[in-house]
Amino acid sequence: MNPNLVRRSRREEILDLAVELFAARGYHGVSMDDIGARAHITGPALYHHFKGGKEAMLAEALTPVSQRLLDGGREHVARHRDDPRAAVRALVAFHVDFALTSPAVIAVQLHELDRLPDEPRREIRRLQRAYVEEWVGVLRRLRPELTAESARVLAHAAFGLMNSTPFLNREIPGERDQVAALLTDAALAALDPRHRG
């Protein structure tokens, strides 16, 4: 079955709307009533779906995304175990696709993660660190001269490039594929000195 044809649950639809609002107005600029109005449901009825209110929505929006990134990263690294250059290219393509399809999630992650209570925030940070370490391992196989610290710096620099999607002007000329190609080339150039666009 085509995963793109799977119907999303009402809960997932509400979460997507909440993330868009958090990204546009900030966590504190959005009320449960605002989310309810956008989802065509009363604010109090939202508690049927999210008993913990906005906090629960924020945690539920960010935790699975971090887990999906880690799982996807591990999958690409395993698939290209014997070819670190191919693994780096696969990781970059995977992350660029995520960044282009999820700019609101990136914006919320960047600006609102600290709004979460300790436990979900720690879990998200743990998943993110594990994802970074997948990149570090591959970069050190590709470039043995790198220390773990240097590889981590390069990985974060590449994330900065790829995660710029929430800040891109909507008027940027070109199709999605052209923007993806630009981000991919910039990230690969930052990670691999032998890369040629």
C-alpha positions as CSV (number, residue, x, y, z in Angstrom):
1,M,0.0,0.0,0.0
2,N,1.3,3.5,-0.9
3,P,2.0,5.2,2.5
4,N,1.0,8.6,0.9
5,L,-2.5,7.3,0.5
6,V,-2.9,6.4,4.2
7,R,-5.5,8.6,5.7
8,R,-4.2,10.7,8.6
9,S,-6.1,10.5,11.9
10,R,-8.0,13.5,13.2
11,R,-5.4,13.7,16.0
12,E,-2.5,14.0,13.4
13,E,-4.4,16.7,11.5
14,I,-4.9,18.7,14.7
15,L,-1.2,18.3,15.6
16,D,-0.2,19.6,12.2
17,L,-2.4,22.7,12.6
18,A,-1.0,23.3,16.1
19,V,2.6,23.1,14.8
20,E,1.8,25.6,12.0
21,L,0.3,28.0,14.6
22,F,3.2,27.5,17.0
23,A,5.7,28.2,14.2
24,A,3.8,31.3,13.0
25,R,3.0,32.9,16.4
26,G,5.2,31.2,19.0
27,Y,4.0,28.8,21.7
28,H,2.8,31.5,24.0
29,G,1.0,33.3,21.2
30,V,-1.3,30.4,20.6
31,S,-4.2,29.3,22.8
32,M,-6.2,26.1,22.8
33,D,-9.1,28.1,21.5
34,D,-6.9,29.3,18.6
35,I,-6.0,25.7,17.7
36,G,-9.6,24.6,18.1
37,A,-10.8,27.4,15.8
38,R,-8.3,26.4,13.2
39,A,-9.3,22.7,13.5
40,H,-13.1,23.6,13.6
41,I,-13.4,22.0,17.1
42,T,-14.0,23.7,20.4
43,G,-11.0,24.5,22.6
44,P,-12.3,22.3,25.4
45,A,-13.0,19.4,23.0
46,L,-9.3,19.4,22.2
47,Y,-8.6,18.1,25.6
48,H,-10.4,14.9,24.5
49,H,-7.5,14.4,22.1
50,F,-4.7,16.0,24.1
51,K,-5.4,15.7,27.8
52,G,-2.1,17.6,28.6
53,G,-3.1,20.6,26.4
54,K,-0.6,22.6,24.5
55,E,2.4,21.0,26.3
56,A,1.2,17.5,25.2
57,M,0.7,18.7,21.7
58,L,4.2,20.2,21.5
59,A,5.8,17.0,22.9
60,E,3.8,14.8,20.6
61,A,4.8,16.9,17.6
62,L,8.5,16.9,18.3
63,T,9.3,13.5,19.8
64,P,8.1,11.3,16.9
65,V,9.9,13.5,14.4
66,S,13.2,13.1,16.3
67,Q,12.6,9.3,16.4
68,R,11.9,9.2,12.7
69,L,15.1,11.2,11.9
70,L,17.1,8.8,14.0
71,D,15.5,5.7,12.5
72,G,16.0,7.0,9.0
73,G,19.6,8.1,9.7
74,R,20.4,4.6,11.0
75,E,18.8,3.0,8.0
76,H,20.8,5.0,5.5
77,V,24.1,4.4,7.4
78,A,23.4,0.7,7.5
79,R,22.5,0.5,3.8
80,H,25.8,2.2,2.8
81,R,28.0,0.6,5.5
82,D,30.9,0.0,3.1
83,D,30.7,3.3,1.3
84,P,30.9,6.4,3.6
85,R,30.7,8.8,0.7
86,A,27.4,7.2,-0.4
87,A,26.2,7.2,3.2
88,V,26.9,11.0,3.5
89,R,25.0,11.6,0.3
90,A,22.1,9.5,1.5
91,L,22.0,11.2,4.9
92,V,22.0,14.7,3.2
93,A,19.2,13.7,0.7
94,F,17.2,12.3,3.6
95,H,17.6,15.4,5.8
96,V,17.0,17.8,2.9
97,D,13.7,16.0,2.1
98,F,12.7,16.3,5.8
99,A,13.6,20.0,5.9
100,L,11.6,20.8,2.8
101,T,8.5,19.0,4.0
102,S,8.7,20.0,7.6
103,P,9.7,23.7,7.9
104,A,7.1,24.4,10.6
105,V,8.4,21.5,12.7
106,I,12.0,22.8,12.4
107,A,10.9,26.3,13.4
108,V,9.0,25.0,16.5
109,Q,12.0,22.8,17.4
110,L,14.4,25.7,17.2
111,H,12.2,28.2,19.2
112,E,10.0,26.2,21.5
113,L,11.7,23.0,22.7
114,D,12.6,24.7,26.0
115,R,8.9,25.1,26.7
116,L,8.6,21.4,27.4
117,P,8.9,19.8,30.8
118,D,12.2,18.1,31.6
119,E,11.3,14.5,30.7
120,P,10.1,14.9,27.1
121,R,12.7,17.6,26.5
122,R,15.5,15.2,27.7
123,E,14.1,12.4,25.5
124,I,14.0,14.6,22.4
125,R,17.6,15.8,23.1
126,R,18.7,12.2,23.5
127,L,17.2,11.2,20.2
128,Q,18.8,14.3,18.5
129,R,22.2,13.5,20.0
130,A,22.0,9.9,18.7
131,Y,21.1,11.2,15.2
132,V,24.1,13.5,15.2
133,E,26.3,10.6,16.2
134,E,25.2,8.7,13.2
135,W,26.5,11.5,11.1
136,V,29.7,11.8,13.1
137,G,30.5,8.1,12.6
138,V,30.0,8.3,8.9
139,L,32.0,11.5,8.6
140,R,34.9,10.0,10.5
141,R,34.9,7.0,8.2
142,L,34.9,9.3,5.2
143,R,37.5,11.6,6.6
144,P,39.7,9.7,9.1
145,E,41.6,12.9,10.0
146,L,38.6,14.3,11.8
147,T,38.2,14.1,15.5
148,A,34.8,13.3,16.9
149,E,34.5,16.9,18.0
150,S,35.4,18.2,14.5
151,A,32.9,15.9,12.8
152,R,30.2,17.0,15.2
153,V,30.9,20.7,14.3
154,L,30.6,19.8,10.6
155,A,27.4,17.9,11.1
156,H,25.8,20.8,13.0
157,A,27.0,23.2,10.3
158,A,25.3,21.0,7.6
159,F,22.1,20.9,9.8
160,G,22.2,24.7,9.9
161,L,22.3,24.9,6.1
162,M,19.6,22.2,5.6
163,N,17.4,23.5,8.4
164,S,17.2,27.0,7.0
165,T,13.9,26.1,5.3
166,P,11.7,28.0,7.8
167,F,13.6,31.2,7.0
168,L,13.6,30.9,3.2
169,N,11.6,33.6,1.5
170,R,8.5,32.1,0.0
171,E,9.2,34.1,-3.1
172,I,12.4,32.2,-3.9
173,P,12.3,31.4,-7.6
174,G,12.5,27.8,-8.6
175,E,10.8,24.5,-8.0
176,R,11.2,22.4,-4.9
177,D,13.8,20.3,-6.8
178,Q,16.0,23.3,-7.4
179,V,15.9,24.4,-3.8
180,A,16.6,20.8,-2.8
181,A,19.6,20.7,-5.1
182,L,21.0,24.0,-3.7
183,L,20.7,22.8,-0.1
184,T,22.1,19.4,-1.0
185,D,25.1,20.9,-2.8
186,A,25.8,23.4,0.0
187,A,25.6,20.7,2.7
188,L,27.8,18.2,0.8
189,A,30.4,21.0,0.1
190,A,30.5,21.7,3.9
191,L,31.0,18.0,4.8
192,D,33.2,16.6,2.0
193,P,36.1,18.6,0.5
194,R,36.1,16.2,-2.4
195,H,32.5,17.0,-3.3
196,R,31.9,18.5,-6.7
197,G,28.4,19.8,-7.3
